[in-house]
């Protein structure tokens, strides 16, 4: 048996661990207060995977759950004490070579004093509030309409 590759991220009330195993079968996930066990058969070769993690802090095994997809198994571990940040998944500071941080889902929720609007949404709102319709254009003295001609402007020949 070998460990499955995993990614994790932290939220205010839960920790998520995604085990990246395609076409998993016989998935078994066991949640305990301070431990997580995961096993399955995966891929076309039916490779046996086994991961056991002594968790950083306590979880509620009765509320924690998992979901299997064709590409992975996502485990949602409900924290026993919501609002407490986990700097890592494991109790020990040892680095697990199969586990990495899921930066696509990571959110530094301890600092989220501002609203939940992404910077792109704020940028879009700012652009929409700037106006830009034709009625908003200032009048410029001396500017003539479309037919103003400069001395070096000549009619371009038509393209063939």
Backbone torsions as a table, in degrees:
resi	resn	phi	psi	omega
1	UNK	NA	144.2	179.4
2	UNK	-130.5	156.2	179.1
3	UNK	-74.7	143.7	174.6
4	UNK	-80.3	146.9	175.5
5	UNK	-66.6	137.7	-178.2
6	UNK	-137.6	154.8	174.3
7	UNK	-128.9	148.5	-179.1
8	UNK	-138.6	156.9	171.3
9	UNK	-152.1	157.9	-171.7
10	UNK	-108.6	139.4	172.1
11	UNK	-130.0	172.5	-174.7
12	UNK	-57.9	-41.3	-175.6
13	UNK	-116.9	-2.2	-177.5
14	UNK	-146.2	160.8	170.2
15	UNK	-121.6	135.2	-178.7
16	UNK	-112.2	132.8	174.3
17	UNK	-126.5	125.3	178.7
18	UNK	-111.0	118.6	176.5
19	UNK	-91.4	118.3	-173.7
20	UNK	-88.9	88.0	179.7
21	UNK	-131.5	116.9	178.1
22	UNK	-80.2	145.3	177.3
23	UNK	51.5	50.1	-178.0
24	UNK	-74.6	145.7	177.6
25	UNK	-135.0	160.4	178.5
26	UNK	50.6	46.2	-178.2
27	UNK	-72.4	129.1	176.2
28	UNK	-129.8	122.8	177.0
29	UNK	-124.6	125.9	-179.6
30	UNK	-120.6	116.6	177.8
31	UNK	-97.9	127.7	172.0
32	UNK	-122.7	173.7	-177.7
33	UNK	-55.2	-41.0	-175.8
34	UNK	-131.7	21.1	-177.5
35	UNK	-149.1	147.1	175.4
36	UNK	-127.0	131.3	175.3
37	UNK	-121.5	134.0	179.4
38	UNK	-133.5	133.8	174.5
39	UNK	-147.7	152.3	176.8
40	UNK	-170.8	171.9	168.2
41	UNK	-105.5	139.8	-175.8
42	UNK	-139.9	153.7	175.7
43	UNK	73.4	179.7	-179.1
44	UNK	-71.4	-21.8	-180.0
45	UNK	-89.4	0.8	-177.5
46	UNK	51.5	51.1	177.4
47	UNK	-67.0	137.2	179.3
48	UNK	-88.8	122.6	179.2
49	UNK	-111.7	143.4	176.3
50	UNK	-147.9	124.5	176.1
51	UNK	-128.7	131.5	173.9
52	UNK	-129.4	129.9	-175.5
53	UNK	-129.4	123.9	167.9
54	UNK	-82.3	112.8	-169.3
55	UNK	-74.8	152.2	-179.8
56	UNK	-58.7	-40.7	-177.6
57	UNK	-145.5	174.8	-176.0
58	UNK	-73.1	146.5	173.8
59	UNK	-123.6	165.4	176.5
60	UNK	-97.4	103.1	-176.1
61	UNK	-65.7	-21.7	-178.7
62	UNK	-75.4	-23.9	-177.7
63	UNK	-106.0	-20.0	179.2
64	UNK	-67.7	148.2	-177.2
65	UNK	-151.8	172.5	178.3
66	UNK	-139.3	159.4	178.9
67	UNK	-138.6	129.3	179.3
68	UNK	-95.8	135.6	170.7
69	UNK	-124.2	179.0	179.3
70	UNK	-66.9	-21.4	-174.9
71	UNK	-108.4	-20.2	-175.1
72	UNK	-163.9	175.3	172.4
73	UNK	-125.0	118.6	-178.2
74	UNK	-100.5	124.2	179.1
75	UNK	-107.8	130.5	176.1
76	UNK	-109.6	108.8	-179.8
77	UNK	-98.0	113.2	-179.2
78	UNK	-77.4	122.8	-179.2
79	UNK	-66.4	140.2	175.0
80	UNK	-68.9	-31.5	-179.9
81	UNK	-123.0	94.1	-179.2
82	UNK	-64.6	149.6	178.0
83	UNK	88.5	-0.5	178.9
84	UNK	-103.2	120.9	-177.3
85	UNK	-71.3	143.0	173.8
86	UNK	-106.1	114.3	177.7
87	UNK	-73.4	-16.3	178.3
88	UNK	-158.9	168.8	-179.8
89	UNK	-83.9	-34.2	-171.1
90	UNK	-90.9	152.0	175.7
91	UNK	-64.0	-48.2	178.7
92	UNK	-82.6	157.1	179.0
93	UNK	-81.9	5.3	-179.8
94	UNK	-63.2	138.3	179.0
95	UNK	-82.1	125.2	175.9
96	UNK	-92.3	120.5	-174.7
97	UNK	-68.4	-15.6	-179.9
98	UNK	-91.9	-9.3	-173.8
99	UNK	-114.3	133.5	177.2
100	UNK	-137.0	167.3	178.6
101	UNK	-78.8	136.6	176.6
102	UNK	-88.8	88.9	-175.6
103	UNK	-68.7	-21.4	177.5
104	UNK	-66.9	-28.2	-179.2
105	UNK	-110.5	-2.8	-176.7
106	UNK	-67.2	139.9	176.0
107	UNK	-144.2	128.0	179.0
108	UNK	-81.1	78.9	-171.7
109	UNK	-70.9	-15.1	178.8
110	UNK	-67.8	-26.2	-177.0
111	UNK	-101.4	13.0	-172.6
112	UNK	-83.6	56.1	178.6
113	UNK	-72.9	-27.3	176.8
114	UNK	-82.1	170.8	-176.5
115	UNK	-65.9	167.4	-174.3
116	UNK	-81.4	19.4	-177.8
117	UNK	-86.1	132.0	-179.5
118	UNK	-71.0	161.8	-178.6
119	UNK	-64.7	-31.2	177.8
120	UNK	-65.2	-43.1	179.4
121	UNK	-63.9	-40.7	177.7
122	UNK	-63.4	-40.0	178.5
123	UNK	-63.6	-44.6	179.3
124	UNK	-61.6	-43.9	178.2
125	UNK	-60.5	-42.5	-180.0
126	UNK	-61.8	-43.4	-179.4
127	UNK	-65.7	-39.8	179.7
128	UNK	-66.6	-33.0	-178.7
129	UNK	-80.0	-10.8	-179.5
130	UNK	-78.1	-13.4	-179.7
131	UNK	82.5	-140.4	179.1
132	UNK	117.3	4.4	175.6
133	UNK	-71.2	165.7	-177.3
134	UNK	-63.2	-31.2	-179.4
135	UNK	-68.4	-18.9	-177.4
136	UNK	-85.6	-6.8	-176.6
137	UNK	-75.5	138.1	-179.9
138	UNK	-75.6	153.4	174.5
139	UNK	-78.5	137.8	179.2
140	UNK	-117.4	119.4	-179.8
141	UNK	-64.6	138.4	176.7
142	UNK	87.1	-11.2	179.3
143	UNK	-85.2	127.3	-179.4
144	UNK	-98.4	166.8	179.6
145	UNK	-68.7	-166.9	-168.8
146	UNK	-47.7	-34.8	-171.1
147	UNK	-89.5	21.5	176.9
148	UNK	-71.2	132.1	-174.6
149	UNK	-119.2	131.0	172.1
150	UNK	-88.8	157.1	-176.6
151	UNK	-64.6	-28.3	-178.6
152	UNK	-93.3	2.1	177.5
153	UNK	-82.6	126.7	172.1
154	UNK	-130.7	159.1	-177.9
155	UNK	-68.4	132.8	179.1
156	UNK	-81.3	144.1	178.2
157	UNK	-71.1	152.5	178.3
158	UNK	-67.6	148.8	176.3
159	UNK	-76.9	144.0	-178.8
160	UNK	-89.7	NA	NA
